Amino acid sequence: YQSRNSIMYKRIFYLIISISLLFISNDSFNPSHLSQSQSIAWSQKFSLLEWEIVNLPQKWFFMLSSGLSNTEFKEKSSLENIDGYIELSKRVNKYEKLLESSGNKYFTSSTTSEIREHTEMLKSKRDSARLIAEYSIEEEITNKLKSFGVKNNMGFVFPPVDIRLQRIPKVLVTSPRSEIRMLDSVLINPEISLKERDQIENTLFKAYGTSALVDDLAGVATYPLLVDDQQNLRRILQTSVHEWFHSYFFFKPLGWNYWSSSEMTTLNETVCTLLGEEIGDLIYFDLYKTDEHGLIDSKLNYDNEQLFNIMRSTRIEVDDLLSKGETDSAEQLMKETWWELRLGGYRIRKLNQAYFAFRGRYGNSPASISNIGDQVNMLRSNSVELKSFVSMVSEISDYDEFLETLNRNQ
């Protein structure tokens, strides 16, 4: 149940966000200020401003129409609302891929027409179910955060939990070939084909000698929070909480200093990952009340030890080769590792410097060689309450301060 104050609180927050977007958008085309990545991928660039203009009003209308009456939401449980949407979304995606890959090669025109008609019907059902599923997830996360005391003095969770379930943009990341260091990142149209991904990456490689990768994302810390609806429920919950904490830390020293150093970037991402897994799994468990649906220890982010060991050892060896100026040898090693992983069933699209630069920002990732993952886990283990852990890390401004906090809490 949402109180009158809670709904008004959300409406005011949406209004502030809407007005702010008019002043902070950087989507306008200005050739003199485009990076190499932006210039190459401009035709595929994902516009956050356009996305916000489309999605924020939908939230407004939903809140205004639902008001204080939530009888529609009580017809089904949260789990039924969310699972129903996920199933519809995945079915739509399968039909769309079937139509795209087959065309008229295997179907008659009448069969293709029937499939398109059925797909449109499923899309209509999916779109009708989306807002209720989002509302259900938002309520589950909000209630869990409140139960841990992660709320302001007025008793509200700030910023309000607000997500958008859909196919989300890809990200184009670049790194120098001579070292693993992220140069740039650009959000890319989610509909981009594999051929178009390769074209962008190859163009950047040939034109600028840059390692590039158009990678997949699970979520984006926009507002509403963008969450990939092709994930399973457990991952959707983890991603939603992860991205919400990015919004939460945006108002704290930890988030203010996200870009101040590579260590602070990794610290932010690692903390959000840990909290996303811990709280997301608790919500998942509450929804099912059993572990028969695959709930595992949230600390086991990479449950395949072989994958973790191969990736971690490759990263260490690549860094060593690059430090010696042996770029070609490092790239050959990554190609060989990629083949080994593919043959082992791990569908990693491309393994290069850009992959390690992007994925390596997450301290618990096998693509990382940072100690921050273990350090964050240790700090969380030494914090009895989740609220105290969140309060501690939110006030950290630099990596040295984090180490001091860690030492004090051992």
C-alpha positions as CSV (number, residue, x, y, z in Angstrom):
1,Y,0.0,0.0,0.0
2,Q,1.3,3.5,-0.9
3,S,0.3,6.3,1.4
4,R,-0.8,9.7,0.0
5,N,2.5,11.3,1.2
6,S,4.6,8.6,-0.5
7,I,2.9,9.1,-3.9
8,M,3.2,12.9,-3.6
9,Y,6.9,12.4,-2.7
10,K,7.5,10.4,-5.9
11,R,5.6,12.9,-8.1
12,I,7.7,15.8,-6.8
13,F,10.9,13.8,-7.4
14,Y,9.9,13.0,-11.0
15,L,9.2,16.6,-11.6
16,I,12.7,17.6,-10.4
17,I,14.3,15.0,-12.6
18,S,12.2,16.1,-15.6
19,I,13.2,19.7,-15.2
20,S,16.9,18.8,-14.6
21,L,17.1,16.9,-17.8
22,L,16.3,20.0,-19.8
23,F,19.5,21.6,-18.5
24,I,22.0,18.7,-18.2
25,S,21.4,16.8,-21.5
26,N,24.6,16.4,-23.6
27,D,22.8,14.6,-26.5
28,S,23.0,17.6,-28.9
29,F,25.2,17.0,-32.0
30,N,28.4,19.0,-31.7
31,P,31.1,17.6,-34.0
32,S,33.9,19.6,-32.4
33,H,33.4,17.8,-29.1
34,L,32.9,14.2,-30.2
35,S,35.4,11.6,-29.0
36,Q,36.8,9.0,-31.5
37,S,34.2,6.5,-30.3
38,Q,31.3,8.9,-30.6
39,S,32.3,10.0,-34.1
40,I,32.5,6.4,-35.4
41,A,29.4,5.2,-33.6
42,W,27.2,8.3,-33.9
43,S,24.6,6.7,-36.1
44,Q,24.1,4.0,-33.4
45,K,24.3,6.2,-30.4
46,F,21.6,5.7,-27.8
47,S,20.0,9.1,-26.7
48,L,19.3,9.2,-23.0
49,L,17.3,12.4,-23.4
50,E,15.0,10.9,-25.9
51,W,14.6,7.8,-23.7
52,E,13.8,10.0,-20.7
53,I,11.2,12.0,-22.6
54,V,9.4,8.8,-23.6
55,N,9.7,7.0,-20.3
56,L,9.2,9.6,-17.5
57,P,5.7,10.6,-18.7
58,Q,4.7,7.0,-18.7
59,K,5.6,6.8,-15.0
60,W,3.7,10.1,-14.4
61,F,0.5,8.8,-16.1
62,F,0.8,5.4,-14.3
63,M,1.0,7.1,-10.9
64,L,-1.8,9.6,-11.6
65,S,-4.1,6.8,-12.9
66,S,-3.3,4.3,-10.2
67,G,-3.5,7.0,-7.5
68,L,-4.2,5.6,-4.1
69,S,-6.1,2.6,-5.3
70,N,-4.0,-0.5,-5.9
71,T,-6.8,-3.1,-6.2
72,E,-5.4,-4.0,-9.6
73,F,-2.1,-5.0,-8.1
74,K,-3.7,-7.3,-5.5
75,E,-5.4,-9.5,-8.1
76,K,-2.0,-11.3,-8.4
77,S,1.0,-11.7,-6.2
78,S,4.2,-9.8,-6.8
79,L,5.8,-13.0,-8.1
80,E,2.9,-13.7,-10.5
81,N,3.1,-10.1,-11.8
82,I,6.8,-10.2,-12.4
83,D,7.1,-13.7,-13.7
84,G,4.2,-13.1,-16.1
85,Y,5.9,-10.1,-17.6
86,I,9.3,-11.8,-17.9
87,E,7.7,-14.8,-19.7
88,L,5.9,-12.5,-22.1
89,S,9.0,-10.5,-22.8
90,K,11.1,-13.6,-23.5
91,R,8.4,-15.0,-25.8
92,V,8.3,-11.7,-27.8
93,N,12.0,-11.7,-28.1
94,K,12.1,-15.3,-29.4
95,Y,9.4,-14.5,-32.0
96,E,11.2,-11.3,-33.2
97,K,14.5,-13.2,-33.5
98,L,12.7,-16.0,-35.5
99,L,11.3,-13.4,-37.9
100,E,14.6,-11.6,-38.3
101,S,16.7,-14.7,-38.9
102,S,14.3,-16.6,-41.2
103,G,12.5,-14.0,-43.2
104,N,10.7,-15.7,-46.1
105,K,13.3,-18.4,-46.4
106,Y,11.4,-21.0,-44.4
107,F,7.9,-19.5,-44.1
108,T,5.3,-18.8,-46.7
109,S,4.0,-15.2,-46.7
110,S,0.8,-16.2,-45.0
111,T,2.7,-18.0,-42.2
112,T,5.0,-15.0,-41.7
113,S,2.0,-12.8,-41.5
114,E,0.4,-15.0,-38.9
115,I,3.6,-15.0,-36.8
116,R,3.9,-11.2,-37.0
117,E,0.3,-10.9,-36.0
118,H,0.8,-13.2,-33.0
119,T,4.0,-11.3,-32.1
120,E,2.1,-8.0,-32.0
121,M,-0.5,-9.6,-29.8
122,L,2.2,-10.8,-27.4
123,K,3.8,-7.4,-27.4
124,S,0.5,-5.7,-26.5
125,K,0.1,-8.1,-23.6
126,R,3.7,-7.6,-22.5
127,D,3.4,-3.8,-22.6
128,S,0.2,-3.9,-20.5
129,A,1.9,-6.1,-17.9
130,R,5.1,-4.0,-17.8
131,L,4.1,-1.2,-15.4
132,I,2.5,-3.6,-12.9
133,A,5.6,-5.8,-12.9
134,E,7.8,-2.7,-12.4
135,Y,5.6,-1.5,-9.6
136,S,5.8,-4.9,-7.9
137,I,9.6,-5.0,-8.1
138,E,9.8,-1.4,-6.9
139,E,7.7,-2.2,-3.9
140,E,9.6,-5.3,-3.0
141,I,12.9,-3.4,-3.1
142,T,11.6,-0.4,-1.2
143,N,10.2,-2.5,1.6
144,K,13.4,-4.5,1.9
145,L,15.5,-1.3,2.0
146,K,13.2,0.1,4.7
147,S,13.5,-3.1,6.7
148,F,17.3,-2.6,6.8
149,G,16.9,1.1,7.8
150,V,18.1,2.5,4.4
151,K,15.8,5.5,4.4
152,N,15.8,9.2,5.2
153,N,14.6,10.9,8.3
154,M,11.1,11.2,6.9
155,G,10.9,7.4,6.5
156,F,11.2,7.5,2.7
157,V,13.6,5.6,0.6
158,F,15.5,8.2,-1.4
159,P,15.7,8.4,-4.3
160,P,12.5,6.5,-4.9
161,V,13.0,3.1,-6.4
162,D,11.9,3.4,-10.0
163,I,12.8,0.9,-12.8
164,R,12.1,0.4,-16.4
165,L,12.1,-3.2,-17.7
166,Q,13.1,-3.5,-21.4
167,R,15.8,-4.3,-23.8
168,I,18.6,-2.0,-22.8
169,P,21.4,-0.3,-24.7
170,K,24.8,-1.8,-25.4
171,V,28.0,0.0,-24.5
172,L,30.9,0.8,-26.7
173,V,34.1,0.8,-24.6
174,T,37.7,1.5,-25.8
175,S,41.1,1.0,-24.4
176,P,44.7,1.6,-25.7
177,R,46.2,-1.5,-27.2
178,S,49.4,-0.9,-25.1
179,E,47.7,-1.1,-21.7
180,I,44.4,-2.0,-20.1
181,R,42.8,1.3,-19.4
182,M,39.3,2.5,-20.3
183,L,39.4,5.5,-22.6
184,D,35.7,6.1,-23.3
185,S,32.3,4.6,-23.1
186,V,29.2,5.3,-25.3
187,L,25.7,3.9,-25.0
188,I,24.7,2.2,-28.2
189,N,21.3,1.3,-29.8
190,P,20.1,-2.0,-28.2
191,E,19.0,-3.2,-31.7
192,I,22.5,-3.1,-33.2
193,S,23.4,-6.3,-35.1
194,L,26.5,-8.4,-34.5
195,K,27.8,-7.3,-38.0
196,E,27.4,-3.6,-37.0
197,R,29.2,-4.3,-33.7
198,D,32.1,-5.7,-35.6
199,Q,32.2,-2.8,-38.1
200,I,32.4,-0.2,-35.3
201,E,35.1,-2.2,-33.4
202,N,37.2,-2.8,-36.6
203,T,36.9,0.8,-37.7
204,L,38.2,2.1,-34.4
205,F,41.0,-0.5,-34.5
206,K,42.1,0.5,-38.1
207,A,41.6,4.2,-37.8
208,Y,43.0,4.9,-34.4
209,G,44.8,1.7,-33.3
210,T,42.3,1.4,-30.5
211,S,41.0,-1.8,-28.8
212,A,37.2,-1.6,-28.9
213,L,34.2,-3.7,-27.7
214,V,30.5,-3.2,-28.0
215,D,29.5,-5.1,-24.9
216,D,26.2,-6.1,-23.2
217,L,24.8,-4.5,-20.1
218,A,22.5,-5.8,-17.4
219,G,21.4,-2.3,-16.3
220,V,22.0,1.4,-16.5
221,A,21.7,4.0,-13.7
222,T,19.4,6.3,-15.5
223,Y,16.2,7.5,-13.9
224,P,14.0,5.4,-14.1
225,L,16.7,2.7,-13.7
226,L,17.1,0.7,-16.9
227,V,17.1,-3.0,-16.4
228,D,17.4,-5.7,-19.0
229,D,14.2,-7.8,-19.0
230,Q,15.8,-10.7,-20.8
231,Q,17.5,-11.8,-17.6
232,N,16.0,-14.3,-15.1
233,L,14.1,-13.0,-12.1
234,R,17.1,-13.4,-9.7
235,R,19.4,-11.3,-12.0
236,I,16.7,-8.7,-12.6
237,L,16.3,-8.2,-8.8
238,Q,20.1,-8.0,-8.3
239,T,20.5,-5.6,-11.2
240,S,17.7,-3.3,-10.0
241,V,19.2,-3.0,-6.5
242,H,22.7,-2.5,-8.0
243,E,21.6,0.3,-10.2
244,W,19.5,1.9,-7.4
245,F,22.5,2.1,-5.1
246,H,24.3,4.0,-7.9
247,S,21.5,6.5,-7.7
248,Y,21.7,6.5,-3.9
249,F,25.5,7.1,-3.8
250,F,25.0,9.9,-6.4
251,F,24.0,12.0,-3.4
252,K,27.0,10.8,-1.3
253,P,30.8,11.3,-1.3
254,L,31.3,7.8,-2.6
255,G,29.3,8.5,-5.8
256,W,30.6,12.1,-6.2
257,N,34.1,10.6,-6.5
258,Y,33.2,7.8,-8.9
259,W,35.5,9.1,-11.6
260,S,38.2,10.6,-9.4
261,S,40.4,7.5,-9.8
262,S,40.3,4.0,-11.1
263,E,40.2,2.7,-7.5
264,M,37.1,4.8,-6.7
265,T,35.4,3.6,-9.9
266,T,36.1,0.0,-8.9
267,L,35.1,0.6,-5.3
268,N,31.7,2.1,-6.4
269,E,31.0,-0.8,-8.8
270,T,32.1,-3.5,-6.3
271,V,30.0,-2.1,-3.5
272,C,26.9,-1.8,-5.7
273,T,27.5,-5.4,-7.0
274,L,27.8,-6.7,-3.4
275,L,24.6,-4.9,-2.2
276,G,22.7,-5.9,-5.4
277,E,23.5,-9.6,-4.9
278,E,22.9,-9.6,-1.1
279,I,19.6,-7.6,-1.1
280,G,18.4,-9.0,-4.5
281,D,18.8,-12.6,-3.3
282,L,17.0,-11.9,0.0
283,I,14.0,-10.5,-2.0
284,Y,14.2,-13.5,-4.4
285,F,14.2,-15.9,-1.5
286,D,11.2,-14.0,0.1
287,L,9.2,-14.3,-3.2
288,Y,9.8,-18.0,-3.5
289,K,10.2,-19.0,0.1
290,T,12.4,-21.9,-1.1
291,D,15.7,-22.4,-2.8
292,E,14.4,-24.9,-5.4
293,H,14.5,-22.2,-8.1
294,G,18.2,-21.8,-8.0
295,L,19.0,-19.5,-5.2
296,I,22.7,-19.7,-4.3
297,D,25.1,-18.0,-2.0
298,S,25.3,-14.4,-3.3
299,K,29.0,-14.3,-2.7
300,L,29.4,-17.0,-5.4
301,N,29.1,-14.5,-8.3
302,Y,31.2,-16.7,-10.5
303,D,30.2,-20.3,-9.6
304,N,32.5,-21.9,-12.2
305,E,36.0,-22.0,-10.7
306,Q,37.6,-23.0,-14.0
307,L,36.3,-19.9,-15.8
308,F,37.4,-17.6,-12.9
309,N,40.9,-19.1,-12.9
310,I,41.4,-19.0,-16.7
311,M,40.2,-15.4,-16.9
312,R,42.2,-14.2,-13.9
313,S,45.4,-15.9,-15.0
314,T,45.0,-14.5,-18.5
315,R,44.5,-11.0,-17.2
316,I,47.6,-11.2,-15.1
317,E,49.7,-12.5,-18.0
318,V,48.3,-10.0,-20.4
319,D,49.2,-7.1,-18.1
320,D,52.7,-8.5,-17.8
321,L,53.2,-8.8,-21.5
322,L,51.8,-5.3,-22.1
323,S,54.1,-3.8,-19.5
324,K,57.0,-5.2,-21.5
325,G,55.7,-3.7,-24.7
326,E,54.8,-7.1,-26.2
327,T,51.3,-6.0,-27.5
328,D,51.1,-8.6,-30.3
329,S,51.9,-11.5,-27.9
330,A,49.3,-10.2,-25.4
331,E,46.6,-10.1,-28.1
332,Q,47.6,-13.5,-29.4
333,L,47.2,-14.9,-25.8
334,M,43.7,-13.3,-25.5
335,K,42.7,-14.9,-28.9
336,E,43.9,-18.3,-27.7
337,T,42.1,-17.9,-24.4
338,W,38.9,-16.8,-26.2
339,W,39.0,-20.0,-28.3
340,E,39.6,-22.1,-25.2
341,L,36.6,-20.5,-23.5
342,R,34.4,-20.9,-26.5
343,L,35.2,-24.5,-26.9
344,G,34.4,-24.9,-23.2
345,G,30.9,-23.5,-23.7
346,Y,31.5,-19.9,-22.5
347,R,30.0,-17.6,-25.1
348,I,32.3,-14.6,-24.7
349,R,31.9,-12.6,-27.9
350,K,35.4,-11.0,-27.9
351,L,38.3,-10.9,-25.5
352,N,40.6,-7.9,-25.8
353,Q,42.0,-5.0,-23.9
354,A,38.7,-3.2,-23.9
355,Y,36.9,-6.2,-22.4
356,F,39.3,-6.3,-19.5
357,A,39.2,-2.5,-19.1
358,F,35.4,-2.5,-18.8
359,R,34.8,-5.8,-16.9
360,G,37.8,-5.2,-14.7
361,R,36.1,-2.3,-13.0
362,Y,34.1,-4.8,-10.9
363,G,36.3,-6.0,-8.1
364,N,34.8,-9.5,-7.8
365,S,35.0,-10.1,-11.6
366,P,37.6,-12.6,-13.0
367,A,38.5,-9.8,-15.4
368,S,39.9,-7.8,-12.5
369,I,43.2,-8.0,-10.7
370,S,42.2,-5.5,-8.0
371,N,42.2,-6.4,-4.3
372,I,39.2,-4.2,-3.8
373,G,36.8,-7.1,-4.2
374,D,38.3,-9.0,-1.3
375,Q,38.6,-5.8,0.7
376,V,34.9,-4.8,0.2
377,N,33.8,-8.4,1.2
378,M,35.9,-8.1,4.3
379,L,34.4,-4.8,5.3
380,R,30.9,-6.2,4.8
381,S,31.7,-9.3,6.8
382,N,33.0,-7.1,9.7
383,S,29.8,-5.0,9.6
384,V,27.0,-6.6,11.7
385,E,24.2,-4.5,10.1
386,L,23.8,-3.7,6.4
387,K,22.8,-0.2,7.3
388,S,26.1,0.5,9.1
389,F,28.0,-0.9,6.1
390,V,26.0,1.4,3.7
391,S,26.6,4.4,5.9
392,M,30.3,3.8,6.2
393,V,31.0,3.3,2.5
394,S,28.7,6.1,1.4
395,E,30.9,8.7,3.2
396,I,34.2,7.5,1.6
397,S,35.8,10.1,-0.7
398,D,39.0,8.4,-1.8
399,Y,40.7,5.0,-1.8
400,D,43.1,5.8,1.1
401,E,40.1,6.7,3.2
402,F,38.6,3.4,2.3
403,L,41.7,1.5,3.5
404,E,41.6,3.5,6.8
405,T,38.0,2.5,7.2
406,L,38.9,-1.1,6.5
407,N,41.7,-1.1,9.1
408,R,39.5,0.5,11.7
409,N,36.8,-2.2,11.3
410,Q,39.0,-5.3,11.3
